[in-house]
Amino acid sequence: MGQSTQRPVALITGASSGIGDTVARKFAEGGFDLVVVARRKERLEALAGELSGVAKVAILAADVTAENTPKQAVELAMATFGRLDCLVNNAGAGTWAPVHETTDAILNEVIDISLKAPFRFCREALAVMKSGASIINVGSVFGSLGGLDGGAYCAVKAGLVGLTQTMAAQYGADGIRTNLVAPGVIRTEMTDAAWMAEPFRRLNHEMTPFHREGTTADVANAIYFLASESGAYINGQTIALDGGWSTTKYLSREALLAERK
C-alpha cells in the first residue's frame, strides 16, 4: 500500500471523454488526486498530462466490464495514494432499443456496462473506503421515468437507482454515502449524432422548460458537490439534471402551435 496522501482521492470510470473527462477536471481543480479508468489509453495519458500541474493522476486503460478491472483500479488507488475517498461510476452504455428488438447481446452489453460494472466497482471500493467517503453513480432521468423504446436502457438505469438506495441504507451508518446523479440528454460524443434529428429534438429540447441545453459541466458540478463537504448530509438521493424535463409536462410554444399534416 502506498503512503496515504493528504489530498482526497477519487476513482472515475469512463474518464476519457464526455462527462467523465469533465468530472476528472472538476475534481482535480477541487483538490483531489485521481485514478482514471477507460479503454482509450492515449486519451487518459493526455488528460493526465493536462492535469499534471494540478493533481496527481494514475491511469488504468481497461474495459470496466472485465472481471479484474474493478480490483485493479482500487488496488492502483491504494498502491499509489494509500486511500480512496470517492468513487464515480460514470461509464455507461447508450444503446437504445425497444424490448422486442433487443437481442441478448444488446441486453448483456447494457447490463454489463451500466449495472454490473458499477456494482462490482462499489464492492471493491467498499473494502477500502473509510467514514467520510462517498460513491456517486451516474444514471439517467430515464431510470426514474421510462421512455418510449427505452428497453434495456431504462430497466438498467432503474436498477442503478435501486443499487444506490440499498447501499445508502447499508453503509450510511458507516459514514459512506451513496447518491445518484441522473442527467437528461447531455451533448457528448455519444449523443452528438442524434442531436439535431427532429424526433430527438421534439422529445428532449421541446419538452425542457429551460433557456439552454445541459452541459457536461452541469453534471460534473453536481457530482463534485455530492462528494464535497457541502453535500455531506446527502445520502440515498437521485438528483435529476434535466432542466425540469422529468418533473413537468412542458411543451414549447412552437410545438404546441404546430399543425398536424
Legacy VTK file of the C-alpha trace (Angstrom):
# vtk DataFile Version 3.0
C-alpha trace
ASCII
DATASET POLYDATA
POINTS 261 float
0.000 0.000 0.000
1.267 3.460 -0.854
1.752 6.106 1.815
-1.523 7.887 2.422
-1.564 11.364 0.917
-3.184 14.428 2.443
-5.286 15.085 -0.641
-8.500 13.088 -1.113
-8.570 10.581 -3.970
-11.336 9.958 -6.500
-11.684 6.972 -8.825
-13.582 7.884 -12.001
-14.683 5.436 -14.678
-15.343 6.411 -18.287
-12.918 9.288 -17.815
-11.562 9.540 -21.356
-14.350 11.685 -22.809
-17.639 13.472 -22.223
-18.965 13.664 -18.692
-16.131 11.572 -17.239
-13.424 13.839 -18.632
-15.167 16.927 -17.252
-15.679 15.244 -13.870
-11.979 14.400 -13.659
-11.015 18.019 -14.350
-13.526 19.307 -11.790
-12.237 17.002 -9.064
-8.615 17.897 -9.845
-9.424 21.606 -9.605
-11.216 20.899 -6.315
-8.149 19.368 -4.690
-8.485 15.649 -5.447
-5.865 13.292 -6.821
-7.268 10.856 -9.339
-7.440 7.315 -10.597
-9.000 7.428 -14.057
-10.285 4.376 -15.902
-11.287 3.996 -19.552
-10.435 1.908 -22.586
-8.593 4.601 -24.560
-5.120 4.838 -23.054
-3.975 7.730 -25.241
-6.837 9.905 -24.024
-6.140 9.073 -20.394
-2.479 9.913 -20.890
-3.425 13.224 -22.492
-5.765 14.004 -19.583
-3.065 13.158 -17.039
-0.626 15.374 -18.892
-3.004 18.312 -18.935
-3.665 17.946 -15.201
-0.033 17.352 -14.208
0.343 20.768 -12.611
-2.953 20.482 -10.756
-3.260 16.910 -9.474
-1.549 13.532 -9.436
-3.278 11.196 -11.864
-2.935 7.405 -12.054
-4.380 5.847 -15.191
-5.802 2.408 -15.890
-6.579 1.633 -19.527
-9.102 -1.171 -19.244
-12.636 -2.254 -20.051
-14.853 -1.679 -16.993
-16.704 -4.918 -17.753
-13.555 -7.065 -17.493
-13.612 -9.293 -14.432
-10.436 -7.929 -12.865
-10.788 -4.200 -13.716
-12.560 -3.041 -10.519
-9.995 -4.807 -8.323
-7.108 -3.423 -10.396
-8.485 0.106 -10.158
-8.903 0.040 -6.388
-5.501 -1.599 -5.923
-3.987 1.144 -8.093
-5.541 3.799 -5.855
-4.213 2.167 -2.716
-0.769 1.456 -4.151
-0.378 4.974 -5.497
-2.129 7.099 -2.903
-2.919 4.860 0.068
-6.558 5.904 0.180
-9.822 6.106 -1.756
-12.345 8.781 -0.835
-14.752 8.864 -3.755
-15.914 6.512 -6.490
-17.692 7.969 -9.526
-19.331 5.231 -11.588
-19.662 7.169 -14.824
-19.015 4.623 -17.586
-22.248 3.584 -19.279
-23.856 2.249 -22.427
-26.155 4.350 -24.584
-27.789 1.530 -26.536
-31.479 2.365 -27.080
-33.974 -0.142 -28.465
-37.488 -1.396 -27.659
-37.801 -4.738 -25.895
-38.936 -6.635 -28.998
-35.815 -5.504 -30.874
-33.386 -6.121 -28.018
-31.184 -9.157 -28.569
-29.457 -10.984 -25.738
-26.196 -9.463 -26.933
-27.588 -5.939 -26.527
-29.177 -6.815 -23.187
-25.947 -8.267 -21.827
-23.911 -5.301 -23.038
-26.143 -2.758 -21.316
-26.322 -4.766 -18.085
-22.583 -5.419 -18.010
-21.545 -1.801 -18.581
-24.252 0.142 -16.767
-25.196 -2.080 -13.810
-22.848 -4.998 -13.269
-19.669 -2.913 -13.590
-20.864 -0.196 -11.157
-21.947 -2.908 -8.707
-18.532 -4.536 -8.846
-16.657 -1.232 -8.552
-18.767 -0.408 -5.481
-17.966 -3.786 -3.937
-14.217 -3.295 -4.371
-14.265 0.320 -3.195
-16.213 -0.501 -0.038
-13.385 -2.788 1.078
-11.009 0.166 1.464
-13.229 3.214 1.996
-13.442 4.853 5.398
-16.035 7.060 7.063
-16.464 10.265 5.084
-16.106 8.582 1.712
-18.784 8.738 -0.941
-19.986 6.945 -4.051
-21.749 8.714 -6.884
-23.419 6.659 -9.588
-24.183 8.364 -12.883
-27.540 7.190 -14.194
-30.236 8.851 -16.271
-33.619 10.503 -15.856
-34.855 7.542 -17.897
-34.145 5.390 -14.843
-36.882 7.236 -12.969
-39.213 7.797 -15.919
-39.220 5.119 -18.590
-39.158 6.231 -22.190
-40.538 5.003 -25.494
-38.148 2.443 -26.996
-36.089 2.519 -23.781
-35.963 -1.248 -23.360
-32.881 -2.480 -21.508
-31.504 1.032 -21.077
-34.388 2.240 -18.892
-34.536 -1.025 -16.954
-30.844 -0.969 -16.132
-30.834 2.706 -15.158
-33.749 1.981 -12.805
-31.666 -0.830 -11.350
-28.879 1.651 -10.649
-31.334 3.724 -8.606
-32.134 0.630 -6.548
-28.452 -0.124 -6.032
-27.862 3.431 -4.857
-30.699 3.309 -2.351
-29.768 -0.036 -0.844
-26.126 0.999 -0.491
-27.164 4.235 1.201
-29.131 2.176 3.718
-26.431 -0.454 4.176
-23.338 1.722 4.500
-24.622 5.149 5.512
-24.289 4.215 9.180
-20.590 3.601 8.498
-20.231 7.130 7.154
-20.132 6.130 3.486
-22.720 7.966 1.410
-24.140 6.816 -1.927
-26.064 9.038 -4.324
-27.043 9.064 -7.969
-26.887 11.890 -10.490
-29.415 11.444 -13.283
-28.699 13.676 -16.269
-31.150 14.364 -19.005
-29.709 14.296 -22.502
-26.282 15.954 -22.444
-24.371 16.653 -25.638
-21.327 14.362 -25.802
-19.716 12.107 -28.382
-22.376 9.526 -27.519
-25.324 11.791 -28.307
-23.849 14.111 -30.919
-25.008 12.130 -33.959
-28.665 12.393 -32.920
-28.583 15.911 -31.508
-30.257 17.721 -34.389
-32.553 14.891 -35.502
-36.180 16.027 -35.420
-37.584 13.226 -33.196
-34.694 13.732 -30.757
-35.294 17.467 -30.580
-39.032 17.015 -30.085
-38.587 14.569 -27.230
-35.815 16.428 -25.450
-35.389 20.078 -26.395
-39.033 20.958 -26.963
-40.073 19.314 -23.692
-37.457 21.006 -21.490
-38.613 24.233 -19.779
-35.239 25.920 -19.679
-33.413 28.516 -21.741
-30.327 26.440 -22.580
-29.067 22.894 -23.017
-27.425 20.963 -20.216
-23.644 20.578 -20.299
-21.082 18.132 -19.001
-20.004 20.883 -16.602
-23.512 20.925 -15.093
-23.219 17.212 -14.357
-19.654 17.486 -13.037
-20.626 20.313 -10.694
-23.408 18.219 -9.153
-21.174 15.163 -8.758
-18.440 17.217 -7.127
-20.964 18.836 -4.779
-22.158 15.414 -3.631
-18.570 14.350 -2.930
-17.684 17.540 -1.064
-18.293 18.701 2.475
-21.124 20.854 1.141
-23.053 17.669 0.318
-22.018 15.744 3.417
-25.574 15.072 4.647
-26.998 13.915 1.329
-27.424 10.143 1.116
-29.531 7.795 -0.999
-30.782 10.513 -3.351
-31.353 10.625 -7.088
-30.721 14.136 -8.378
-32.104 14.892 -11.837
-30.111 17.291 -14.012
-32.549 17.836 -16.851
-33.797 21.428 -16.712
-37.198 20.243 -15.489
-37.812 17.687 -18.246
-38.796 14.845 -15.907
-40.961 16.835 -13.488
-43.066 18.973 -15.815
-45.406 18.439 -18.733
-43.809 21.267 -20.609
-44.121 21.617 -24.355
-42.564 24.513 -26.231
-44.939 27.092 -27.683
-43.666 26.223 -31.159
-44.614 22.583 -30.610
-47.967 23.491 -29.036
-48.960 25.594 -32.018
-47.630 23.297 -34.722
-50.246 21.998 -37.142
-50.527 18.299 -37.945
-50.191 17.371 -41.601
LINES 1 262
261 0 1 2 3 4 5 6 7 8 9 10 11 12 13 14 15 16 17 18 19 20 21 22 23 24 25 26 27 28 29 30 31 32 33 34 35 36 37 38 39 40 41 42 43 44 45 46 47 48 49 50 51 52 53 54 55 56 57 58 59 60 61 62 63 64 65 66 67 68 69 70 71 72 73 74 75 76 77 78 79 80 81 82 83 84 85 86 87 88 89 90 91 92 93 94 95 96 97 98 99 100 101 102 103 104 105 106 107 108 109 110 111 112 113 114 115 116 117 118 119 120 121 122 123 124 125 126 127 128 129 130 131 132 133 134 135 136 137 138 139 140 141 142 143 144 145 146 147 148 149 150 151 152 153 154 155 156 157 158 159 160 161 162 163 164 165 166 167 168 169 170 171 172 173 174 175 176 177 178 179 180 181 182 183 184 185 186 187 188 189 190 191 192 193 194 195 196 197 198 199 200 201 202 203 204 205 206 207 208 209 210 211 212 213 214 215 216 217 218 219 220 221 222 223 224 225 226 227 228 229 230 231 232 233 234 235 236 237 238 239 240 241 242 243 244 245 246 247 248 249 250 251 252 253 254 255 256 257 258 259 260
